[in-house]
């Protein structure tokens, strides 16, 4: 052993050359064969030691040699880290560590103000502009105000409060029943349903314009009023139960004055209002009825699977999955049915538009090794580069969508990543991290993306 050490000491240059060659070989193998980061780091370590040995033959002063070796080590470590991880996140963002992780819960964006987690913030910097009382909830917004349900000061009961979006100053307030919920907003009137019934409020003053002792919904489902978790409030009519203890139907009421437009709808599976048409989905049929006359405009009876599709409350067309990735596109105003499918060899492997509620609907598609998003009903496919697969984390009503996938570094390791796609099809990202349903999930709200604690104003 002593002789071996003596031989190595006498042949430092050869030792350094051999270690450098081994290090370079290990680096090349880790990249070309996807051996992972630990093999890569091992190659870097061998290369650093080899260079240090070679420098020891040139630099005799201990201090100079130590400084040179330290510089080599730092450069190698930094370079290897950048090669695997890339530059730090360069996208403009701010952190919102104290707010709920799901950005779109009780949130909205108005101009350069983002309301989320009970705080109104400057969209660019995240600075808090004003804060609502605890247990308050957003009902709706106008051009200048946000209408909230807020607990009264003594903690007994709830009231509606309109506040200026920029400053939080109170504009008006109104009494409201227990557990209020915004149902629809149209022509300056907000309909609120609570355990006490339904009230139509003037949005400029909070004055009650019409009332009913019955609860209401923006849609109907299983012969009763219903509202989804995140309803689109832009509805001209609402559903209330038909009066009478022996009835099992719903009526359609106008938002502006509460007048009954259509009586006695069955609405077995689902129903909503589209323009001047009430759409009802029954057992194996779907029908469009005139709001003004009550007459049947159109009816389709080829639909047999009542669970195959939903009636989203945005847009005039619904898309029902068919065979081989194709869709039946049903115009809810006319009843016309057309066939649509992804273009140019793209294939939709599984349906992800059923619960989307937006004017622009995105469906994941694949063509060979390529993945992308198809704007359903059109010939446009937006490619998402750098990921072998993708899932939609969230699609909001504005048409923005957040998709999660994975990128590969130079040694083959995968890293979770998120991309955002605008309604116009512009791809932003990748952003580091993100998942569809875990801590650090990617969420989207009107051009604002949140991945973990980072908030990215994209638009």
BAKOL-521255 format. One record per residue (C-alpha): residue number from 0; x, y, z. Coordinates in steps of 0.1 Angstrom, whole numbers. Each point is the difference from the previous one (the first is absolute). Example, Ala and Ser with C-alpha at 12.3 -4.5 7.8 and 13.67 -1.06 7.14 Angstrom:
+-----+-------+-------+-------+
| num |     X |     Y |     Z |
+-----+-------+-------+-------+
|   0 |   123 |   -45 |    78 |
|   1 |    14 |    34 |    -7 |
+-----+-------+-------+-------+
END
This chain:
+-----+-------+-------+-------+
| num |     X |     Y |     Z |
+-----+-------+-------+-------+
|   0 |     0 |     0 |     0 |
|   1 |    29 |    24 |     9 |
|   2 |    16 |    -6 |   -34 |
|   3 |   -33 |     6 |   -18 |
|   4 |    -4 |    33 |    19 |
|   5 |    36 |    10 |    -9 |
|   6 |    -6 |    -8 |   -36 |
|   7 |   -32 |    21 |    -1 |
|   8 |    18 |    28 |    17 |
|   9 |    28 |    -1 |   -26 |
|  10 |   -25 |    -1 |   -29 |
|  11 |   -24 |    28 |    10 |
|  12 |    -4 |    13 |   -36 |
|  13 |   -10 |   -35 |   -12 |
|  14 |   -24 |    -4 |    29 |
|  15 |   -16 |    33 |    -8 |
|  16 |    -3 |    -8 |   -37 |
|  17 |   -16 |   -34 |     8 |
|  18 |   -25 |    16 |    25 |
|  19 |    -9 |    27 |   -25 |
|  20 |    -6 |   -26 |   -27 |
|  21 |   -21 |   -21 |    23 |
|  22 |   -20 |    31 |    11 |
|  23 |    -7 |    10 |   -36 |
|  24 |   -10 |   -36 |    -9 |
|  25 |   -24 |    -2 |    29 |
|  26 |   -15 |    34 |    -9 |
|  27 |    -5 |   -11 |   -36 |
|  28 |   -15 |   -34 |    11 |
|  29 |   -24 |    17 |    24 |
|  30 |   -13 |    23 |   -27 |
|  31 |    -1 |   -24 |   -29 |
|  32 |   -14 |   -30 |    19 |
|  33 |   -22 |    20 |    25 |
|  34 |    18 |   -14 |    30 |
|  35 |   -13 |    26 |    24 |
|  36 |    14 |    29 |    20 |
|  37 |    21 |   -20 |    24 |
|  38 |    21 |   -15 |   -28 |
|  39 |     3 |    35 |   -14 |
|  40 |    11 |    14 |    33 |
|  41 |    25 |   -28 |     4 |
|  42 |    15 |     9 |   -34 |
|  43 |     3 |    37 |    11 |
|  44 |    18 |   -10 |    32 |
|  45 |    25 |   -22 |   -19 |
|  46 |     6 |    29 |   -25 |
|  47 |     6 |    25 |    28 |
|  48 |    25 |   -23 |    18 |
|  49 |    18 |    -7 |   -32 |
|  50 |     3 |    37 |    -8 |
|  51 |    13 |     7 |    35 |
|  52 |    27 |   -26 |    -4 |
|  53 |    11 |    15 |   -33 |
|  54 |     1 |    35 |    15 |
|  55 |    22 |   -13 |    29 |
|  56 |    27 |    -8 |   -26 |
|  57 |    -1 |    36 |   -12 |
|  58 |    -8 |    21 |    31 |
|  59 |    25 |    -5 |    27 |
|  60 |   -11 |    27 |    25 |
|  61 |   -25 |   -17 |    24 |
|  62 |   -22 |    31 |     3 |
|  63 |    -3 |     5 |   -38 |
|  64 |    -6 |   -37 |    -5 |
|  65 |   -28 |     0 |    26 |
|  66 |   -16 |    31 |   -15 |
|  67 |     1 |   -15 |   -35 |
|  68 |   -14 |   -33 |    11 |
|  69 |   -28 |    17 |    19 |
|  70 |    -9 |    21 |   -31 |
|  71 |    -1 |   -32 |   -21 |
|  72 |   -22 |   -17 |    25 |
|  73 |   -24 |    29 |     1 |
|  74 |    -2 |     4 |   -38 |
|  75 |    -6 |   -37 |    -4 |
|  76 |   -26 |    -2 |    27 |
|  77 |   -19 |    31 |   -13 |
|  78 |     3 |   -12 |   -36 |
|  79 |   -13 |   -34 |     7 |
|  80 |   -29 |    13 |    21 |
|  81 |   -10 |    24 |   -28 |
|  82 |     3 |   -28 |   -26 |
|  83 |   -25 |   -21 |    19 |
|  84 |   -23 |    26 |    14 |
|  85 |     3 |    30 |   -24 |
|  86 |    -1 |    36 |    10 |
|  87 |   -22 |    10 |    30 |
|  88 |   -36 |     9 |    -8 |
|  89 |     1 |    31 |   -22 |
|  90 |   -38 |     5 |    -2 |
|  91 |   -13 |    30 |    19 |
|  92 |   -18 |   -12 |    31 |
|  93 |    -7 |     7 |    36 |
|  94 |    -5 |   -24 |    29 |
|  95 |   -33 |    -4 |    18 |
|  96 |     9 |   -24 |    27 |
|  97 |   -28 |    10 |    24 |
|  98 |   -29 |    -5 |   -23 |
|  99 |   -20 |   -31 |    -9 |
| 100 |    18 |   -21 |   -25 |
| 101 |   -29 |    -1 |   -24 |
| 102 |     1 |    34 |   -18 |
| 103 |   -35 |    -2 |   -15 |
| 104 |   -19 |    -6 |    32 |
| 105 |   -18 |    32 |     8 |
| 106 |    23 |    21 |   -22 |
| 107 |    -3 |    23 |   -29 |
| 108 |    21 |    24 |   -21 |
| 109 |   -10 |    35 |    -9 |
| 110 |    25 |    20 |   -20 |
| 111 |    32 |     2 |    20 |
| 112 |   -16 |   -13 |    32 |
| 113 |     0 |   -37 |    10 |
| 114 |   -24 |   -10 |    28 |
| 115 |    10 |   -34 |    16 |
| 116 |     0 |   -14 |    35 |
| 117 |   -19 |    30 |    14 |
| 118 |    25 |    25 |   -12 |
| 119 |    -1 |    25 |   -29 |
| 120 |    36 |     2 |   -14 |
| 121 |    19 |    19 |   -26 |
| 122 |     2 |   -25 |   -29 |
| 123 |    36 |     9 |    -9 |
| 124 |    16 |     0 |    35 |
| 125 |   -23 |   -19 |    23 |
| 126 |    -3 |    29 |    24 |
| 127 |   -31 |    -1 |    21 |
| 128 |   -24 |    29 |    -8 |
| 129 |   -27 |    -9 |    25 |
| 130 |   -14 |   -29 |    19 |
| 131 |   -36 |   -13 |     5 |
| 132 |   -14 |   -11 |    34 |
| 133 |     6 |   -37 |     8 |
| 134 |   -27 |   -24 |   -13 |
| 135 |    -9 |    23 |   -28 |
| 136 |    -7 |   -14 |   -35 |
| 137 |     0 |    16 |   -35 |
| 138 |   -35 |     0 |   -16 |
| 139 |     7 |    19 |   -32 |
| 140 |    17 |    31 |   -14 |
| 141 |   -10 |    31 |   -21 |
| 142 |    24 |    23 |   -19 |
| 143 |     9 |    19 |    32 |
| 144 |   -12 |   -21 |    30 |
| 145 |     1 |   -35 |    15 |
| 146 |   -31 |   -12 |    18 |
| 147 |     8 |   -22 |    30 |
| 148 |   -19 |   -19 |    26 |
| 149 |    14 |    11 |    33 |
| 150 |    -8 |    -9 |    36 |
| 151 |   -15 |    28 |    20 |
| 152 |    21 |    15 |    28 |
| 153 |   -17 |   -19 |    29 |
| 154 |     4 |   -33 |   -19 |
| 155 |   -37 |    -6 |    -3 |
| 156 |   -11 |    -2 |   -36 |
| 157 |    14 |    11 |   -34 |
| 158 |    -4 |    30 |   -23 |
| 159 |     8 |     9 |   -36 |
| 160 |    26 |    27 |    -3 |
| 161 |    12 |    18 |   -31 |
| 162 |    36 |    13 |     2 |
| 163 |    21 |    19 |   -25 |
| 164 |    25 |   -24 |   -15 |
| 165 |    30 |    24 |     1 |
| 166 |    -4 |    11 |    37 |
| 167 |   -25 |   -22 |    17 |
| 168 |   -22 |    29 |    11 |
| 169 |   -36 |    -9 |     6 |
| 170 |   -26 |    12 |   -26 |
| 171 |   -32 |   -16 |    13 |
| 172 |   -12 |   -30 |    21 |
| 173 |   -32 |   -20 |     2 |
| 174 |   -15 |   -26 |    22 |
| 175 |     3 |   -36 |   -12 |
| 176 |   -12 |   -34 |    12 |
| 177 |    22 |   -28 |    15 |
| 178 |    25 |   -17 |   -23 |
| 179 |    -5 |    23 |   -30 |
| 180 |    12 |   -10 |   -34 |
| 181 |     2 |    20 |   -32 |
| 182 |   -22 |   -16 |   -27 |
| 183 |     0 |    23 |   -30 |
| 184 |     8 |    36 |   -11 |
| 185 |   -16 |    17 |   -29 |
| 186 |   -10 |    36 |   -10 |
| 187 |    12 |    15 |    33 |
| 188 |   -18 |   -25 |    22 |
| 189 |    16 |   -26 |    23 |
| 190 |   -21 |   -30 |    10 |
| 191 |    10 |   -15 |    34 |
| 192 |   -14 |   -32 |    14 |
| 193 |     1 |    -9 |    37 |
| 194 |   -18 |   -22 |    25 |
| 195 |   -26 |    28 |     2 |
| 196 |    -7 |     0 |   -37 |
| 197 |    10 |    20 |   -31 |
| 198 |     5 |    38 |    -3 |
| 199 |     9 |    21 |   -31 |
| 200 |    22 |    29 |    11 |
| 201 |     8 |    32 |   -20 |
| 202 |    37 |    -1 |    -4 |
| 203 |     4 |    38 |     3 |
| 204 |   -18 |     4 |    33 |
| 205 |    -7 |   -35 |    15 |
| 206 |   -38 |     7 |    -1 |
| 207 |   -22 |   -30 |    -1 |
| 208 |   -18 |    -1 |   -34 |
| 209 |   -19 |   -33 |     4 |
| 210 |    -2 |   -29 |    24 |
| 211 |   -11 |   -35 |     3 |
| 212 |    -3 |   -24 |    30 |
| 213 |    15 |   -28 |   -21 |
| 214 |    37 |    -7 |    -6 |
| 215 |    13 |     3 |   -36 |
| 216 |    28 |   -12 |   -23 |
| 217 |    17 |    10 |   -32 |
| 218 |    -8 |   -35 |   -13 |
| 219 |   -24 |   -28 |     8 |
| 220 |     9 |   -36 |     7 |
| 221 |   -21 |   -29 |    10 |
| 222 |   -31 |    21 |     0 |
| 223 |    14 |    26 |    24 |
| 224 |    19 |    33 |    -2 |
| 225 |    38 |    -5 |     0 |
| 226 |    32 |    20 |    -3 |
| 227 |    35 |   -13 |    -7 |
| 228 |    29 |     7 |    24 |
| 229 |    13 |    28 |   -23 |
| 230 |   -30 |    12 |   -19 |
| 231 |     1 |    25 |   -29 |
| 232 |   -23 |    27 |    12 |
| 233 |    -6 |    15 |   -34 |
| 234 |   -35 |   -15 |    -2 |
| 235 |   -32 |    19 |   -10 |
| 236 |   -22 |   -25 |    19 |
| 237 |     0 |   -22 |    31 |
| 238 |   -19 |   -32 |    10 |
| 239 |   -23 |    -2 |    30 |
| 240 |   -23 |   -29 |    12 |
| 241 |   -35 |     1 |   -14 |
| 242 |   -24 |    12 |    28 |
| 243 |   -22 |   -27 |    15 |
| 244 |     7 |   -30 |    23 |
| 245 |    -8 |   -26 |   -26 |
| 246 |    22 |    13 |   -28 |
| 247 |    33 |   -14 |   -10 |
| 248 |    10 |    25 |   -27 |
| 249 |    18 |    34 |    -2 |
| 250 |    -8 |    34 |   -15 |
| 251 |    22 |    24 |   -19 |
| 252 |     1 |    36 |    15 |
| 253 |    15 |    31 |   -16 |
| 254 |    29 |    14 |    19 |
| 255 |   -10 |    36 |    -4 |
| 256 |   -35 |    -1 |    16 |
| 257 |    -6 |   -36 |    11 |
| 258 |   -28 |    -5 |   -26 |
| 259 |    -8 |   -36 |    -9 |
| 260 |    10 |    -7 |   -36 |
| 261 |    -6 |   -38 |    -2 |
| 262 |   -20 |   -22 |    24 |
| 263 |     2 |   -36 |     9 |
| 264 |    33 |   -13 |   -15 |
| 265 |     8 |   -36 |     7 |
| 266 |    38 |     4 |    -1 |
| 267 |     6 |   -36 |     9 |
| 268 |    38 |     0 |    -4 |
| 269 |    11 |    35 |    -7 |
| 270 |   -11 |    33 |   -15 |
| 271 |    10 |    36 |    -5 |
| 272 |    -8 |    31 |   -20 |
| 273 |    19 |     9 |   -32 |
| 274 |   -11 |    33 |   -15 |
| 275 |   -38 |    -4 |    -5 |
| 276 |     1 |   -38 |     2 |
| 277 |    -5 |   -22 |    31 |
| 278 |    20 |   -32 |    -5 |
| 279 |   -13 |   -31 |    18 |
| 280 |    19 |   -33 |     2 |
| 281 |   -22 |   -29 |     8 |
| 282 |     3 |   -38 |    -2 |
| 283 |    13 |    -7 |   -34 |
| 284 |   -10 |    34 |   -15 |
| 285 |     9 |    36 |     0 |
| 286 |   -24 |    28 |    -9 |
| 287 |     1 |    38 |    -7 |
| 288 |   -31 |    20 |    11 |
| 289 |    -7 |    37 |    -8 |
| 290 |     2 |    23 |    30 |
| 291 |   -27 |    23 |   -15 |
| 292 |   -26 |   -25 |   -12 |
| 293 |     8 |   -32 |    18 |
| 294 |    -1 |   -19 |   -33 |
| 295 |    25 |   -27 |    -9 |
| 296 |    27 |    14 |   -24 |
| 297 |    19 |   -33 |    -5 |
| 298 |     4 |   -34 |    15 |
| 299 |    27 |   -28 |    -3 |
| 300 |    -8 |   -35 |    10 |
| 301 |    33 |   -18 |   -10 |
| 302 |    16 |     8 |    33 |
| 303 |    -3 |   -32 |    22 |
| 304 |    27 |     3 |    26 |
| 305 |   -11 |    27 |    25 |
| 306 |    34 |     1 |    16 |
| 307 |    20 |     4 |   -32 |
| 308 |    -1 |    38 |     1 |
| 309 |    -8 |    31 |    20 |
| 310 |   -17 |    33 |    -8 |
| 311 |    27 |    25 |     8 |
| 312 |   -14 |    35 |     7 |
| 313 |    23 |    18 |   -25 |
| 314 |    -3 |    -1 |   -37 |
| 315 |   -27 |   -10 |   -25 |
| 316 |    15 |   -33 |   -10 |
| 317 |     6 |   -32 |    20 |
| 318 |    23 |   -28 |   -12 |
| 319 |    -9 |   -36 |     7 |
| 320 |    27 |   -26 |    -2 |
| 321 |    -5 |   -26 |   -27 |
| 322 |    20 |   -29 |   -13 |
| 323 |    37 |     1 |   -10 |
| 324 |     6 |    34 |    16 |
| 325 |   -27 |    17 |   -20 |
| 326 |   -26 |    24 |    14 |
| 327 |   -36 |     8 |    -8 |
| 328 |    -3 |    38 |     2 |
| 329 |   -36 |    11 |     9 |
| 330 |   -11 |    36 |    -6 |
| 331 |   -23 |     8 |    29 |
| 332 |   -17 |    28 |   -18 |
| 333 |   -10 |   -19 |   -31 |
| 334 |     4 |   -37 |     9 |
| 335 |    24 |    -6 |   -30 |
| 336 |    25 |   -28 |     5 |
| 337 |    34 |    -1 |   -17 |
| 338 |    29 |   -23 |     2 |
| 339 |    34 |    12 |    11 |
| 340 |    34 |   -17 |     5 |
| 341 |    36 |    10 |     5 |
| 342 |    18 |     9 |   -32 |
| 343 |    31 |   -14 |   -18 |
| 344 |     3 |   -33 |    18 |
| 345 |    -3 |    13 |    35 |
| 346 |   -20 |   -23 |    23 |
| 347 |   -20 |     8 |    32 |
| 348 |     8 |   -29 |    23 |
| 349 |   -23 |    10 |    29 |
| 350 |   -27 |    27 |     4 |
| 351 |     9 |    30 |    22 |
| 352 |   -25 |    26 |   -11 |
| 353 |   -31 |   -14 |    18 |
| 354 |     3 |    23 |    30 |
| 355 |    17 |    30 |   -17 |
| 356 |   -21 |    31 |     0 |
| 357 |    15 |    25 |   -25 |
| 358 |    -5 |    14 |   -34 |
| 359 |    33 |   -17 |   -11 |
| 360 |     2 |   -37 |     8 |
| 361 |    33 |   -19 |     0 |
| 362 |     4 |   -37 |    -5 |
| 363 |    34 |   -18 |     4 |
| 364 |    10 |   -18 |   -32 |
| 365 |    30 |   -21 |   -12 |
| 366 |    16 |    -7 |   -33 |
| 367 |    29 |   -24 |     2 |
| 368 |    24 |    14 |    26 |
| 369 |   -16 |    35 |    -2 |
| 370 |   -25 |    12 |    25 |
| 371 |   -22 |    31 |    -1 |
| 372 |   -33 |    17 |     6 |
| 373 |   -28 |    -1 |   -25 |
| 374 |   -25 |    29 |     0 |
| 375 |   -30 |   -21 |    -4 |
| 376 |   -23 |     9 |   -29 |
| 377 |    29 |    15 |   -20 |
| 378 |    31 |   -12 |   -19 |
| 379 |    25 |    16 |    24 |
| 380 |    24 |   -21 |    21 |
| 381 |    24 |    17 |    23 |
| 382 |    32 |   -21 |     5 |
| 383 |    15 |    -2 |    35 |
| 384 |    37 |    -6 |    -6 |
| 385 |    24 |   -19 |    23 |
| 386 |   -25 |   -23 |    18 |
| 387 |    -9 |   -36 |    -9 |
| 388 |   -35 |     3 |    15 |
| 389 |   -23 |    27 |    15 |
| 390 |   -31 |     4 |    22 |
| 391 |   -23 |    30 |     3 |
| 392 |     4 |    13 |    36 |
| 393 |   -25 |    28 |    -5 |
| 394 |   -20 |    17 |   -27 |
| 395 |   -17 |    32 |    11 |
| 396 |   -30 |    18 |   -15 |
| 397 |    22 |    25 |   -18 |
| 398 |    15 |   -27 |   -22 |
| 399 |    34 |    -1 |    16 |
| 400 |    12 |   -35 |     9 |
| 401 |    28 |   -14 |    21 |
| 402 |    15 |   -33 |   -10 |
| 403 |    25 |   -21 |    19 |
| 404 |    26 |   -24 |   -14 |
| 405 |    37 |    -7 |     4 |
| 406 |    32 |    12 |   -16 |
| 407 |    32 |   -20 |    -3 |
| 408 |    34 |    13 |     9 |
| 409 |    32 |   -10 |   -18 |
| 410 |     4 |   -33 |    20 |
| 411 |   -36 |   -11 |    -5 |
| 412 |   -15 |     9 |    34 |
| 413 |   -35 |    13 |    -2 |
| 414 |   -12 |    32 |    18 |
| 415 |   -36 |    11 |     5 |
| 416 |    -9 |    30 |   -21 |
| 417 |   -30 |    22 |    -8 |
| 418 |    -9 |    18 |   -32 |
| 419 |   -27 |    26 |    -4 |
| 420 |   -20 |     5 |   -32 |
| 421 |   -20 |    31 |    -8 |
| 422 |   -34 |     0 |   -18 |
| 423 |    19 |    11 |   -31 |
| 424 |    23 |   -31 |     2 |
| 425 |    32 |    17 |    13 |
| 426 |    21 |   -23 |    21 |
| 427 |    18 |    13 |    31 |
| 428 |    26 |   -20 |    19 |
| 429 |    11 |   -24 |    11 |
| 430 |    -3 |    10 |    36 |
| 431 |    18 |   -21 |    26 |
| 432 |   -23 |   -24 |    20 |
| 433 |   -37 |    -5 |    -1 |
| 434 |   -24 |   -29 |     3 |
| 435 |   -36 |    -7 |    -7 |
| 436 |   -13 |    -8 |    35 |
| 437 |    27 |     3 |    27 |
| 438 |    18 |    26 |    21 |
| 439 |    16 |    24 |   -25 |
| 440 |   -27 |    -6 |   -25 |
| 441 |    -3 |    23 |   -30 |
| 442 |   -31 |    22 |     0 |
| 443 |   -11 |    28 |   -24 |
| 444 |   -22 |    30 |     3 |
| 445 |    -5 |    24 |   -30 |
| 446 |    35 |     1 |   -12 |
| 447 |    16 |    -4 |    34 |
| 448 |    18 |   -33 |     7 |
| 449 |    10 |   -13 |    34 |
| 450 |    24 |   -29 |     4 |
| 451 |     6 |    -8 |    37 |
| 452 |     6 |    33 |    17 |
| 453 |    10 |    19 |   -31 |
| 454 |   -25 |    22 |   -18 |
| 455 |     7 |     9 |   -37 |
| 456 |   -19 |    29 |   -16 |
| 457 |     0 |   -12 |   -36 |
| 458 |   -24 |    25 |   -16 |
+-----+-------+-------+-------+
END
